[in-house]
């Protein structure tokens, strides 16, 4: 994860962990790949304070759309 994408280099890991709690049946690598893709989409964002929240919501939405497995907590 590029430090320029997010001001907090630990944010992606925290997002992956939060999503892992919601999606324990999915491999962590799948979640991490989605998180990296969504953070990368915000590379040029000028306001980054809420990136972890936005990324978590977008990845959760993608996971819901791509799988029939219900999350542990919707």
C-alpha positions in Angstrom: 0.0 0.0 0.0 1.4 3.3 -1.0 1.7 5.9 1.8 0.6 8.6 -0.7 -2.8 6.9 -1.0 -3.6 7.3 2.6 -2.1 9.6 5.2 -2.3 6.8 7.8 -0.2 3.8 6.6 -2.0 1.5 9.1 -5.5 2.4 7.9 -5.6 -0.4 5.2 -4.8 -3.0 7.8 -7.5 -1.7 10.1 -10.0 -1.7 7.3 -9.0 -5.3 6.4 -9.4 -6.4 10.0 -12.8 -4.7 10.4 -14.0 -6.4 7.2 -12.5 -9.7 8.3 -14.7 -9.5 11.4 -17.8 -9.0 9.2 -16.8 -11.6 6.6 -14.9 -14.3 8.6 -15.8 -16.9 5.9 -13.8 -15.1 3.2 -10.0 -15.4 2.8 -8.2 -12.4 4.2 -6.3 -12.1 0.9 -9.6 -11.5 -1.0 -10.6 -8.8 1.4 -7.1 -7.2 1.3 -7.1 -7.2 -2.5 -10.5 -5.4 -2.5 -9.2 -2.9 0.1 -6.1 -2.2 -1.9 -8.1 -1.6 -5.1 -10.5 0.8 -3.4 -7.7 2.7 -1.7 -6.0 3.0 -5.0 -9.1 4.4 -6.6 -8.8 7.3 -4.1 -5.2 8.1 -5.0 -6.1 11.7 -6.2 -8.6 12.4 -3.4 -7.9 15.8 -1.8 -9.8 15.1 1.4 -8.5 11.9 3.0 -9.8 12.1 6.5 -12.7 9.7 5.8 -10.9 7.3 3.4 -11.0 4.3 5.7 -14.7 4.7 6.3 -15.4 5.2 2.6 -13.1 2.2 1.6 -14.7 -0.1 4.2 -18.2 0.8 3.0 -17.3 0.3 -0.7 -15.5 -3.0 -0.1 -18.5 -4.3 2.0 -20.8 -3.3 -0.9 -18.6 -5.1 -3.4 -18.5 -8.2 -1.3 -22.2 -8.2 -0.9 -22.6 -7.9 -4.6 -20.1 -10.6 -5.5 -21.0 -13.3 -3.1 -24.1 -15.1 -1.9 -22.5 -15.7 1.5 -24.1 -13.4 4.1 -21.9 -11.3 6.2 -21.7 -12.0 9.9 -23.1 -8.6 10.5 -24.8 -6.6 7.8 
